[in-house]
Amino acid sequence: MKLKILAVGQKMPGWVAAGYQEYAKRMPRECSIETIEIPPAKRTKQSQLNKIKETEGKKILSLIKENDYVVALEVKGKAWSTADLAKKLSAWQGINPSIIFLIGGPDGLSADCLNRANEQWCLSPLTFPHPLVRVILAEQLYRGWSLMNNHPYHRE
């Protein structure tokens, strides 16, 4: 199973790259994580947020294949426990070649991205900076995999 993260934003701070890499490198070969960065749309004082989200959304959607399973990270999505995530990872094994996680820019994901998603997942009702979401997502994917495989990283 291939896990891909499509994230709006480039040139992340060193702490983001280090945190993300720490968990990505722990994943086994059969459940690897890859992140593809989407350049953010230019923002000015006159920018229309809907147009910005549409532009970023088109870039995101161009990287998704028809048979990919898409999970949008969305504050209005459903909250999952770690056990829920482990069950989902187990169910996704062997069913889809790629599981795609979408992280929008500062203004969120476009309606088209949300409509394309098979599921919408709310990591937390708290507001996080978008770079931090990459680190949290990578850690949670590793934790879910650990729980699914009875690895001692996750404790209950």
Secondary structure by P-SEA (a helix, b strand, c coil): cbbbbbcccccccaaaaaaaaaaaaaccccbbbbbbbcccccccccccaaaaaaaaaaaaaaaccccbbbbbbccccccccaaaaaaaaaaacccccbbbbbbbccccccaaaaaacccccccccccccaaaaaaaaaaaaaaaaaaaaccccccc
